[in-house]
Amino acid sequence: MKSLTPELERRRREHLYRRRRVAAGAQQPELVMDGKPLLTFCSNDYLGLANHPEVIAALKKGADQYGAGSGAAHLVTGHSSAHHALEEELASFCGRDRALLFSTGYMANQGVIAALVGRGDAVYQDRLNHASLIDGGLLSRAQFKRFRHADHAHLREQLTAQEKGEALVATDGVFSMDGDIAPLPEMAEICARQGAWLMVDDAHGIGVLGEQGQGSLAHFGLNQDQVPILMGTLGKGIGTFGAFVAGSDDLIETLIQQARSYIFTTATPPAVAEATRASLKLVRQESWRRERLQSLIQQFRHGVEQLGLPLMASPTPIQPLLAGSAEQALRWSQQLEQQGILVSAIRPPTVPEGSARLRVTLSASHDEKQVERLLDALATLQIEEAV
Ligand SMILES: *Cc1c(COP(=O)(O)O)cnc(C)c1O
């Protein structure tokens, strides 16, 4: 049995060591982390629904009605009327035939890819796809190809070279660490022409993009025929927990029969499904949350551009500042924290080598004054770096 210490020490030395913070209380911009009050800009609770009174009330009521645990997998006794109603509401929300709940987005990606392709087939993925898509692709045993980020011409080249087997193309809708949106209309056209499945992981688009928050497919006006597989998560913009896949009746039935991460796991507590149902109503109705986000994004981008910091191009609440080295990203993060602001440093292997960054995220629960505070703190970074 080898010693684990040297690898841990290497990570420390290379500024790649990760540590957890302990948050007291509910998700909101002002958090007490490790006993210290901090203004945070790194949560994925984009619409500020994780701590919404109506969502909390639905969770409590759901617990009274259904108890604390689901007791079994969906295929045994765990599939409650709360789960079932939520699936129907999600399908109608996304304009798709049906939806299927998974316990997490990570599991949904694993389950879908391995259910649809295997040995003798091929999976094509954007280089910057989320780790759960990458892992799902590897687990499926299909031939694994990665195309250059957001480069549909490169995808076309790879797809046309495939001689046999099924093809599945998977992409983030909104890229989790970059905030940019995939060229979905072009990808949909290429996939249709080549007879390939197109799967969009919209973990960061759901709730945020589209008229009622239906995500990046609604943003582009793409329907179920153009993008047959939509995966959405419920723990980010929706503010609760879990994930879903939406698409045709045949797709959903196939997943129920074959997706191992659906079949072999306990259903999430029904009360959580009730909380999500309440949240989904707010997502659809309260478009002011999306409008407010857009105005905070404009305020932030305008401010950062004036400071001359290396802001990446992004129209979404994910607004990364490119630091380069892991050491630089960590130092920036520490300098902000000294001023009472928390933005975590994102380092390899989450992002490619040399592209460590501060991943700033904005939420509808932030206000203009808080964004001002962030900009003031960022201004001091620039001065120190210029010295
Ligand atoms: C967070 C995330 C996931 C995983 O979803 P969970 O429900 O947190 O497991 C999948 N894909 C992307 C792009 C994500 O950002």
The ligand as an ORCA input file, in Angstrom:
! r2SCAN-3c Opt
* xyz 0 1
  C     -23.106     21.052    -12.068
  C     -23.096     20.431    -13.411
  C     -23.481     19.107    -13.608
  C     -23.782     18.204    -12.457
  O     -25.023     18.442    -11.925
  P     -25.322     18.001    -10.410
  O     -26.787     17.959    -10.321
  O     -24.680     19.026     -9.547
  O     -24.692     16.635    -10.259
  C     -23.543     18.623    -14.889
  N     -23.206     19.390    -15.941
  C     -22.804     20.658    -15.802
  C     -22.436     21.456    -17.007
  C     -22.713     21.212    -14.530
  O     -22.274     22.457    -14.371
*
